[in-house]
């Protein structure tokens, strides 16, 4: 099973590279506005995506200019935001996205795009990165699928954004 899962994960990463590279670069550019300016980059993961927040804030190589978002926290127009959720129609993530939109605070959302019932993170976000996980990756004997690696895919997208952001920050420092 692990070999099948590994092959499927590799395929997922390949699809993300083929289809989401520009979005990851755009996300890095958007977030760099805060990192090289007077702002902060707030991050919030919903559900299992709190793992991305933990990596960004507490990991061995923290995300530049990052702050863990706490509900009700004051955010300024110089700040930028990074939201992670399993699906683009997650109620709590949408609630936060709508608050950011109302305050004109640019943000990046990372989630699997699903057909919206009303609003969608993919529509509200300035940049949206699609995780492309519609179902589990491994088929079982009854035709069902399991192995739903949203956190793994989100961490892959996170690093794509982080590497771009760090390159931009370095270029900015080299020009000073």
trRosetta pair geometry for C-beta under 8 A, 3 or more apart (Angstrom, degrees):
i j d omega theta_ij theta_ji phi_ij phi_ji
1 4 5.7 -57 -153 37 38 110
1 5 6.1 37 152 -19 71 108
1 138 6.3 36 -155 -145 92 155
2 5 5.5 -53 -145 39 33 114
2 6 6.1 38 154 -23 66 106
3 6 5.6 -51 -145 35 30 114
3 7 6.4 32 154 -19 63 104
4 7 5.8 -55 -151 35 30 111
4 8 6.3 27 153 -17 65 108
4 137 7.8 162 135 128 88 97
4 138 5.5 94 114 -116 124 101
5 8 5.7 -58 -148 39 30 110
5 9 6.2 31 154 -20 66 106
5 137 6.1 99 -129 95 65 128
5 138 5.8 -36 -78 -59 81 121
5 147 5.4 -132 -114 -157 108 151
5 149 7.9 115 -169 -42 103 133
6 9 5.7 -52 -144 35 29 111
6 10 6.4 33 154 -20 63 104
7 10 5.7 -54 -152 34 30 113
7 11 6.5 31 150 -18 63 105
8 11 5.5 -53 -151 36 34 114
8 12 6.4 38 150 -22 65 103
8 137 3.8 131 139 178 151 124
8 138 6.8 -134 -4 -64 157 67
8 147 7.3 91 76 114 149 135
9 12 5.5 -51 -148 34 34 114
9 13 6.4 35 153 -18 66 103
9 137 7.0 16 -56 -149 63 173
9 149 6.3 -4 -102 52 103 165
9 152 6.5 -48 -135 131 122 145
10 13 5.8 -53 -149 36 31 111
10 14 6.4 35 151 -22 64 106
11 14 5.5 -53 -148 34 32 115
11 15 6.5 34 153 -18 65 102
12 15 5.8 -53 -152 34 32 110
12 16 6.4 31 151 -18 65 106
12 132 6.6 172 -151 91 85 111
12 133 7.0 22 -138 -80 134 89
12 137 7.2 -70 -43 -101 128 130
12 149 7.5 162 56 69 169 120
12 153 6.1 -80 149 -98 132 112
13 16 5.6 -55 -149 37 33 112
13 17 6.4 35 152 -21 66 103
13 153 7.9 -153 -78 -118 66 73
13 156 5.7 -130 -113 -150 94 154
14 17 5.7 -52 -149 34 31 111
14 18 6.3 28 153 -16 64 108
15 18 5.7 -58 -146 40 31 110
15 19 5.8 -7 168 11 68 117
15 132 5.6 -132 116 118 131 165
16 19 6.5 -73 -131 54 23 87
16 20 4.8 -34 -168 33 67 125
16 129 8.0 45 -154 179 103 103
16 131 7.5 -14 -97 -143 120 39
16 132 6.4 -154 -75 23 80 130
16 153 7.0 171 -64 -156 147 95
16 156 6.3 92 87 119 163 129
16 157 6.7 -112 -169 -75 138 86
16 160 7.7 -143 143 -36 116 155
17 20 7.3 -42 -73 52 12 80
17 21 5.7 37 -167 -61 50 106
18 21 7.4 -12 -118 -13 2 108
19 130 7.2 -47 121 62 121 113
19 132 7.2 96 69 -61 141 143
20 23 4.8 -57 -162 45 69 116
20 24 5.8 74 138 -28 86 97
20 129 5.1 76 -162 -149 126 88
20 130 6.2 -149 -86 47 120 73
20 132 7.9 -131 -36 -20 128 119
20 157 6.9 -51 136 -113 147 101
20 160 7.5 79 115 112 105 167
21 24 5.7 -54 -150 33 32 111
21 25 6.5 28 154 -15 65 105
21 160 7.3 -123 -121 -164 55 133
22 25 5.6 -55 -150 39 34 111
22 26 6.2 36 151 -19 67 105
23 26 5.5 -51 -143 38 33 113
23 27 6.2 40 153 -24 64 103
23 127 5.6 149 -162 -175 81 100
23 128 6.7 -54 -154 82 137 41
23 129 4.8 160 123 -91 129 76
23 130 7.8 87 43 7 169 73
24 27 5.6 -50 -149 33 31 115
24 28 6.6 35 151 -20 62 103
24 129 6.2 63 -72 -104 70 133
24 157 6.4 -146 -97 -155 108 70
24 160 3.7 -49 -153 135 150 118
24 161 5.3 -123 -158 -69 80 62
24 164 6.0 154 139 -14 85 142
25 28 5.6 -50 -151 33 34 113
25 29 6.5 33 151 -17 65 104
25 164 5.1 -169 -116 -129 54 149
26 29 5.6 -54 -149 37 34 112
26 30 6.3 34 153 -20 67 106
26 127 4.7 176 111 -113 111 135
27 30 5.8 -54 -146 36 31 111
27 31 6.2 22 159 -11 65 110
27 82 7.6 77 -173 -113 114 102
27 108 4.3 74 -134 -124 102 147
27 127 4.6 -162 -78 109 74 149
27 129 6.4 -30 -42 -40 145 119
27 161 4.6 -55 106 -119 126 109
27 164 7.2 102 74 69 78 141
28 31 6.1 -61 -144 43 27 105
28 32 6.1 38 154 -33 63 107
28 161 5.3 180 -66 -160 80 58
28 162 7.7 -131 -103 -32 103 6
28 163 7.6 -61 -96 77 143 51
28 164 2.9 -121 -46 107 167 114
28 165 4.2 -140 -146 -55 87 64
28 167 7.5 27 167 46 147 96
28 168 5.9 156 149 -8 104 131
29 32 5.5 -50 -147 25 29 118
29 33 7.6 46 152 -32 57 88
29 164 7.3 -60 -34 149 64 121
29 168 6.5 161 -99 -91 55 156
30 33 6.2 -40 -174 5 37 113
30 80 6.1 150 141 -146 84 142
30 106 5.6 -134 -170 143 114 131
30 108 6.0 147 78 -55 137 105
30 126 5.9 147 -131 105 152 132
30 127 5.7 -160 -2 -5 150 130
31 34 6.1 -53 -171 35 52 104
31 35 6.2 44 139 -18 77 112
31 41 5.2 39 -160 -113 104 131
31 80 4.9 -171 -119 104 56 150
31 82 6.6 14 -95 -60 129 112
31 108 6.6 -45 -52 -8 105 133
31 161 7.0 67 12 176 146 110
31 165 5.4 -36 87 -104 119 126
32 35 5.1 -60 -138 44 42 112
32 36 5.7 18 170 -3 79 108
32 165 5.6 -173 -70 -137 86 74
32 168 4.2 -54 -106 113 151 145
32 169 6.5 -151 -132 -58 99 73
32 172 7.5 167 -177 -33 117 139
33 36 7.1 -63 -136 45 16 90
33 37 5.8 -3 164 0 55 129
33 39 7.0 21 116 38 75 136
33 80 6.2 113 65 -52 98 131
33 106 7.4 45 54 59 144 142
34 37 5.9 -74 -133 52 23 101
34 39 3.2 -82 -138 91 86 116
34 40 5.9 -48 170 66 126 11
34 41 5.1 148 86 -63 139 74
34 65 6.0 174 120 129 96 147
34 78 6.2 117 -119 149 79 69
34 79 5.6 47 -120 -143 134 34
34 80 4.1 -135 -18 6 132 101
35 39 7.6 -44 -34 76 30 86
35 41 6.2 -3 -63 -32 89 119
35 64 4.9 50 -137 121 130 119
35 65 4.2 -163 -112 9 74 143
35 165 6.4 105 -5 -174 163 108
35 168 7.7 102 72 94 131 111
35 169 5.6 -70 131 -86 130 114
36 168 7.4 -103 -34 133 129 99
36 169 6.2 -170 -69 -114 96 71
36 172 4.7 -91 -118 -175 139 170
37 78 5.7 -140 119 -163 123 105
38 78 4.8 -39 81 -174 86 158
39 65 7.4 68 103 169 65 138
39 76 6.7 -145 -115 77 91 100
39 78 3.4 -164 -69 135 99 83
39 79 4.3 -177 -163 -82 111 39
39 80 6.2 92 127 -7 142 76
40 65 5.5 -163 -139 167 53 93
40 66 7.4 97 -179 -142 88 12
40 67 4.8 17 164 -2 136 122
40 78 7.9 71 10 106 56 92
40 79 5.1 -12 56 -119 70 98
40 80 7.9 -149 98 36 39 64
41 63 6.7 -99 89 132 134 117
41 64 7.2 69 18 94 136 66
41 65 4.9 91 7 101 97 96
41 66 5.1 -44 80 -97 100 57
41 67 7.0 152 76 19 47 73
41 79 7.2 167 -87 -165 27 76
41 80 5.2 -18 -112 71 74 93
41 81 7.4 164 -163 -91 59 22
41 82 6.2 29 173 -9 102 111
42 66 7.7 118 -108 -158 19 60
42 67 5.3 -36 -101 73 66 93
42 68 7.7 35 -153 155 71 9
42 69 4.3 73 177 -71 112 104
42 73 7.4 167 -125 91 142 137
42 75 6.2 -66 -14 -109 150 121
42 79 6.0 33 -11 174 104 125
42 80 7.4 -173 25 91 72 42
42 81 4.9 -20 67 -111 97 75
42 82 7.1 -177 91 27 49 70
43 52 7.3 -124 172 120 126 95
43 53 5.3 169 121 -116 108 80
43 56 5.1 -4 66 91 172 159
43 57 7.1 -156 60 -46 127 98
43 63 6.8 81 -38 59 148 156
43 66 5.6 -7 -5 -155 121 109
43 67 7.4 159 17 73 76 42
43 68 6.5 -47 66 -109 85 45
43 69 6.4 -163 69 -8 30 97
43 81 7.6 160 -83 -162 34 57
43 82 4.6 -16 -108 69 79 106
43 83 7.9 -180 -153 -76 51 31
43 84 7.6 19 -173 -3 91 104
44 53 6.4 16 -131 -89 25 131
44 68 7.6 99 -87 -167 66 59
44 69 4.1 -54 -60 51 110 126
44 81 7.5 -15 14 -168 100 100
44 82 7.5 156 24 86 57 60
44 83 5.8 -12 68 -114 89 68
44 84 7.3 -165 99 30 46 74
44 96 6.6 -116 80 -170 149 168
45 48 7.7 -73 154 101 118 37
45 49 3.2 -146 -169 123 103 84
45 50 4.5 -175 87 -75 111 31
45 51 6.7 -104 122 37 164 48
45 52 4.7 141 -77 51 142 97
45 53 4.3 -138 10 -23 108 104
45 83 7.8 147 -91 -166 39 46
45 84 4.1 -15 -112 67 83 113
45 85 7.4 169 -158 -72 55 49
45 154 7.6 98 -127 157 122 152
46 49 5.5 28 51 49 48 119
46 50 7.5 19 -136 -48 3 78
46 83 7.7 17 -13 -173 102 89
46 84 6.9 -166 21 94 69 62
46 85 4.4 11 45 -106 120 90
46 86 7.3 -97 90 -2 99 78
46 90 5.7 143 91 155 155 152
46 92 5.4 154 -126 84 137 119
46 93 5.1 -104 -11 -59 149 99
47 50 7.1 -154 93 -12 24 90
47 85 7.0 82 25 -143 106 69
47 86 5.8 -21 63 -24 146 112
47 90 7.7 -121 -6 -135 121 140
48 51 6.0 -12 166 -2 67 113
48 86 7.0 68 40 -68 102 106
48 150 6.3 107 79 80 130 112
48 151 4.9 -96 142 -61 114 115
49 52 5.3 -22 -174 16 72 113
49 53 7.2 78 134 -14 70 93
49 84 3.7 -167 -179 118 134 109
49 85 5.8 -111 7 -94 156 28
49 86 6.8 -146 -34 -48 113 64
49 110 8.0 163 -143 86 136 102
49 150 7.3 -66 -68 131 89 111
49 151 6.6 -165 -92 -103 49 78
49 154 5.6 -119 -122 -176 94 174
50 53 5.1 -48 -157 36 49 118
50 54 6.3 55 145 -23 71 100
51 54 5.5 -49 -147 34 34 114
51 55 6.5 36 152 -19 64 103
51 151 4.9 32 56 -151 143 127
51 154 7.7 114 75 81 100 126
51 155 7.3 -54 118 -63 108 110
52 55 5.6 -52 -150 35 34 112
52 56 6.2 33 152 -19 66 108
52 84 4.8 64 52 5 148 172
52 110 7.9 -166 -156 72 176 139
52 151 7.1 -156 -42 -149 87 77
52 154 5.1 -87 -61 133 134 118
52 155 6.0 -157 -99 -82 87 66
52 158 5.2 -173 -149 -69 111 146
53 56 5.7 -57 -147 38 30 111
53 57 6.1 6 163 -1 67 114
53 68 6.0 82 -180 -123 113 93
53 84 7.3 -150 -43 36 83 125
54 57 6.4 -67 -137 49 24 95
54 58 5.2 -37 -172 40 66 115
54 59 7.1 102 129 -49 62 84
55 58 7.3 -59 -94 60 12 72
55 59 4.2 33 -165 -55 54 132
55 155 6.4 78 7 -122 170 103
55 158 6.7 86 88 129 133 159
56 59 6.6 42 -35 9 11 116
56 62 6.5 62 166 -156 45 65
56 63 3.9 -11 -157 -7 90 126
56 66 5.1 -152 156 -162 106 165
56 82 7.8 172 -114 83 167 142
56 158 6.8 -117 -67 -164 102 129
56 162 7.9 -156 -113 -84 88 124
57 62 6.3 20 -148 -133 20 106
57 63 7.3 -32 -61 27 44 100
57 66 5.9 -134 -87 119 68 124
57 67 7.8 52 -106 -153 111 19
57 68 5.0 5 -82 -56 156 103
58 62 7.5 65 -32 -93 8 98
59 62 6.1 154 60 -81 79 51
61 162 8.0 103 117 168 111 143
62 66 6.1 -142 169 41 98 124
63 66 3.9 72 82 -43 102 140
63 158 7.9 -85 -83 -177 125 101
63 162 5.8 -104 -115 -111 86 108
63 165 7.6 33 -163 80 86 153
64 162 7.9 143 6 -147 87 78
64 165 6.0 -160 37 136 121 120
64 166 6.5 154 -24 -87 128 72
64 169 5.8 -145 -138 -52 174 161
69 73 5.9 -149 -157 37 67 140
69 81 7.3 40 -69 -135 144 100
70 73 4.7 103 63 -47 75 118
75 79 4.8 -109 -168 64 88 150
75 81 7.2 8 -153 -66 153 114
75 100 7.7 -31 91 -112 155 82
75 103 6.9 97 83 119 107 156
75 105 5.7 23 127 -108 126 161
76 79 5.2 112 58 -8 65 101
77 103 7.7 -145 -84 153 73 90
77 104 6.5 3 -120 96 101 100
77 105 6.5 -134 -117 -93 46 76
79 105 6.2 -6 81 -149 90 119
80 105 7.2 173 -116 174 34 86
80 106 5.6 -29 -124 84 87 92
80 107 6.6 156 -175 -96 67 52
80 108 7.5 35 164 -4 108 93
81 100 5.6 -102 34 -119 156 145
81 105 6.0 65 -10 134 119 114
81 106 7.4 175 28 100 82 46
81 107 3.7 -25 72 -111 101 107
81 108 7.2 -172 96 29 57 62
82 107 6.9 -168 -70 -161 27 82
82 108 5.0 -6 -114 64 70 102
82 110 7.5 13 -176 -3 86 107
82 161 7.4 131 -128 142 135 162
83 93 5.6 124 171 -152 128 100
83 96 6.3 160 -108 97 134 129
83 97 6.4 -80 5 -73 171 92
83 107 6.1 40 -7 165 105 126
83 108 7.1 -178 28 92 69 52
83 109 4.6 -18 70 -111 106 76
83 110 7.1 179 92 25 55 67
83 111 7.8 -23 117 -35 93 110
83 121 6.9 -136 97 -141 130 129
83 125 7.4 -135 46 -97 117 119
84 109 7.7 164 -82 -160 30 55
84 110 4.9 -15 -109 66 74 104
84 111 7.0 151 -162 -67 43 76
84 154 5.2 80 -156 -159 127 134
84 158 7.6 -14 -82 -72 138 107
85 88 7.4 135 82 -88 113 28
85 90 4.0 -122 172 21 144 154
85 92 7.7 170 -110 74 134 87
85 93 3.9 -66 -45 -58 152 155
85 109 7.3 -22 22 -166 98 100
85 110 7.7 150 28 82 53 58
85 111 4.6 -4 72 -95 79 124
85 121 6.7 169 45 -45 123 158
86 90 6.3 115 48 -69 77 127
86 111 6.4 41 93 -145 19 93
86 112 6.5 -22 160 21 55 104
86 150 5.0 -6 -125 -164 81 167
87 90 5.3 138 67 -45 76 85
87 111 5.6 62 161 174 9 117
87 112 5.3 -41 -108 66 58 91
87 114 4.9 -1 -164 -3 112 129
88 109 7.3 94 -123 134 82 133
88 111 4.6 153 -70 99 61 126
88 112 6.6 -118 -19 89 85 42
88 113 4.9 19 -13 -117 145 47
88 114 5.5 -176 43 26 93 73
88 116 7.0 -72 112 -79 109 89
88 120 4.6 30 142 -170 114 93
88 121 4.2 -131 -149 39 75 96
88 122 4.8 -10 -145 -18 149 95
88 128 7.3 38 -115 -159 121 135
88 130 7.9 -30 -53 -111 126 79
89 94 6.9 0 -161 -49 39 131
89 114 5.3 -75 0 70 113 115
89 116 5.8 164 -88 -121 108 61
89 117 6.0 88 -149 7 138 94
89 119 7.9 143 -124 89 70 58
89 120 5.9 -43 -78 -112 74 76
89 121 7.6 -127 -56 -3 30 87
90 93 4.0 56 85 19 113 115
90 94 6.3 173 84 -16 56 86
90 111 6.8 -134 0 -131 116 149
90 121 7.3 15 35 -33 90 126
91 94 5.8 -61 -149 36 25 111
91 95 6.5 29 154 -24 63 104
92 95 5.5 -48 -150 29 34 116
92 96 6.8 30 153 -13 64 102
93 96 5.9 -56 -153 39 34 108
93 97 6.2 36 149 -21 67 109
93 109 7.2 104 171 -140 121 119
93 111 7.0 117 137 -66 168 147
93 121 5.9 -22 131 -74 121 127
94 97 5.4 -53 -142 38 34 115
94 98 6.2 36 157 -21 67 103
94 119 5.4 130 -154 91 122 117
94 120 7.7 -60 -102 -117 113 17
94 121 6.6 -114 -85 -61 71 78
94 124 7.3 128 -138 5 71 155
95 98 6.0 -54 -150 33 26 109
95 99 6.7 27 151 -18 60 105
96 99 5.7 -55 -152 34 34 113
96 100 6.5 34 152 -19 67 104
97 100 5.7 -55 -150 35 32 111
97 101 6.3 35 152 -21 65 105
97 107 6.8 -145 -125 79 73 144
97 109 6.5 2 -98 -75 126 136
97 119 7.6 -179 90 143 127 132
97 121 5.7 -157 -71 -113 160 75
97 124 4.5 88 156 112 126 146
97 125 6.6 -68 -138 -66 123 74
98 101 5.5 -50 -146 35 34 114
98 102 6.4 37 154 -22 64 104
98 119 6.9 55 -71 125 108 175
98 124 6.8 -74 -73 -139 57 150
99 102 5.8 -53 -150 34 31 113
99 103 6.5 14 155 -5 64 110
100 103 6.0 -69 -150 47 31 101
100 105 4.5 -92 -160 68 83 102
100 106 7.9 -67 163 73 115 3
100 107 4.9 14 151 -17 159 138
101 104 7.5 28 -176 -76 33 35
101 105 7.9 -87 -57 46 19 68
101 124 5.7 -87 -57 -165 135 102
106 126 4.6 3 -156 -21 90 157
107 125 5.8 -91 97 -134 84 79
107 126 6.0 134 54 12 41 100
108 125 6.2 62 -147 -171 25 122
108 126 6.7 -60 -75 63 54 89
108 127 4.6 -19 -115 70 85 102
108 128 7.5 169 -163 -85 59 33
108 129 7.2 25 177 -6 103 102
108 161 7.1 132 137 -125 163 144
109 121 4.0 -146 151 174 159 116
109 122 7.2 -124 84 -72 127 40
109 124 7.3 61 -16 77 148 90
109 125 3.7 -125 11 -75 107 146
109 127 7.5 172 28 90 60 54
109 128 5.0 -13 68 -113 94 79
109 129 7.4 -167 97 28 49 68
110 128 7.5 162 -86 -161 34 55
110 129 4.5 -11 -112 64 81 106
110 131 6.6 82 169 -54 82 97
110 154 5.7 119 127 -135 128 86
110 157 5.0 154 -143 113 137 148
110 158 7.3 -107 8 -63 175 70
110 161 8.0 -101 -63 -30 134 140
111 121 5.2 74 32 64 137 149
111 122 7.5 -117 67 -51 102 84
111 128 7.4 -50 40 -161 84 99
111 129 7.9 114 19 77 42 64
111 130 7.5 -30 84 -121 49 46
111 131 6.2 -68 170 -1 19 111
112 130 6.4 62 -134 -166 39 72
112 131 4.4 -66 -68 59 74 102
112 132 6.5 -152 -124 -15 87 12
112 133 5.0 -95 -86 52 136 72
112 134 6.7 172 -178 -74 134 50
112 150 7.0 -86 -24 -118 116 107
113 120 7.2 51 -143 176 79 133
113 122 4.8 35 -111 -52 105 150
113 128 7.3 83 -76 146 105 132
113 130 4.7 -35 -11 -119 106 113
113 132 8.0 9 25 -77 89 51
114 120 7.6 -161 65 -129 64 117
114 134 8.0 134 -95 -119 84 81
116 119 6.2 -110 -163 116 134 14
116 120 3.6 -101 -81 -51 125 112
116 122 7.7 -137 -52 45 116 101
116 123 6.8 -27 -45 -3 158 130
119 123 6.4 -135 -162 67 66 121
119 124 5.9 38 -180 -46 114 120
120 123 4.5 84 63 8 90 102
120 124 6.8 -177 85 -4 44 89
121 124 5.8 -64 -135 46 32 103
121 125 5.4 31 171 -26 72 114
121 128 6.1 136 127 -119 84 120
122 125 6.6 -41 -123 30 19 109
122 128 4.2 139 -125 155 59 171
122 130 7.0 27 -102 -78 123 95
123 128 8.0 12 -18 -34 24 151
125 128 4.4 123 66 -66 133 86
129 157 4.9 140 130 -154 147 135
129 160 7.9 154 -137 76 153 131
129 161 7.6 -108 -33 -57 156 114
131 150 6.2 46 155 -140 160 76
131 153 4.4 97 -159 125 103 134
131 154 6.2 -29 -101 -68 130 69
131 157 6.7 -87 -94 -28 78 140
132 153 7.4 -149 52 -160 76 147
133 137 7.8 -55 -138 -56 98 93
133 148 6.4 115 162 -161 128 74
133 149 6.8 -147 -115 63 150 62
133 150 5.6 -147 63 -87 153 74
133 153 5.7 -164 -35 1 126 162
135 145 4.8 69 148 73 110 142
135 148 7.3 -89 170 -101 30 98
136 144 7.6 39 43 151 135 76
136 145 3.5 176 67 133 97 87
136 146 4.2 -63 -163 -119 162 6
136 147 4.8 100 -170 50 96 59
136 148 4.8 -70 -93 -60 71 79
137 145 6.8 140 30 180 12 113
137 146 8.0 -46 45 96 56 35
137 147 4.5 -72 47 100 89 113
137 148 7.4 165 -8 -85 80 36
137 149 6.7 -7 -11 4 131 105
138 145 6.3 146 72 -158 40 72
138 146 5.6 -35 66 68 96 68
138 147 4.2 68 8 13 104 136
139 143 6.9 -28 -162 -139 104 28
139 144 7.4 144 -153 83 58 35
139 145 5.5 -42 -94 -97 52 78
140 143 7.3 -39 70 31 73 20
140 144 5.1 -4 39 65 113 84
140 145 7.1 -171 -1 -93 81 25
140 146 6.3 42 -40 5 113 107
149 152 3.9 -23 170 33 113 120
149 153 5.8 117 112 -20 88 91
150 153 5.8 -60 -148 41 32 109
150 154 6.0 33 155 -22 68 109
151 154 5.5 -53 -142 38 32 113
151 155 6.3 34 156 -20 64 103
152 155 5.9 -55 -152 34 29 110
152 156 6.7 33 148 -21 62 103
153 156 5.5 -50 -153 31 35 116
153 157 6.6 33 150 -14 66 103
154 157 5.7 -53 -150 39 35 110
154 158 6.1 45 148 -27 66 105
155 158 5.1 -46 -143 33 35 121
155 159 6.5 34 157 -17 65 100
156 159 6.1 -56 -153 35 28 106
156 160 6.7 32 148 -20 61 105
157 160 5.5 -53 -151 34 35 116
157 161 6.4 34 152 -16 67 104
158 161 5.9 -59 -154 38 29 109
158 162 6.1 28 151 -21 66 111
159 162 5.3 -51 -137 39 36 115
159 163 6.1 38 163 -22 68 102
160 163 6.3 -51 -145 33 24 107
160 164 6.7 21 156 -13 58 109
161 164 6.0 -64 -156 39 30 110
161 165 6.1 28 153 -19 68 111
162 165 5.7 -57 -145 38 29 112
162 166 6.2 28 158 -18 66 107
163 166 5.9 -55 -146 37 29 110
163 167 6.6 32 154 -20 62 105
164 167 5.8 -56 -153 33 31 112
164 168 6.5 29 152 -18 65 106
165 168 5.8 -57 -151 36 32 111
165 169 6.4 31 154 -18 66 106
166 169 5.7 -51 -144 37 33 112
166 170 6.3 35 155 -20 65 105
167 170 5.8 -56 -149 36 30 111
167 171 6.4 31 153 -19 65 105
168 171 5.7 -53 -148 36 31 112
168 172 6.4 34 152 -21 64 106
169 172 5.6 -54 -150 35 31 115
169 173 6.4 30 152 -18 65 105
170 173 5.7 -54 -148 37 33 110
170 174 6.3 34 153 -22 66 106
171 174 5.7 -54 -147 35 31 113
171 175 6.6 29 155 -20 63 107
172 175 6.0 -60 -153 34 29 110
172 176 7.0 37 150 -33 62 100
173 176 5.8 -45 -155 15 37 116
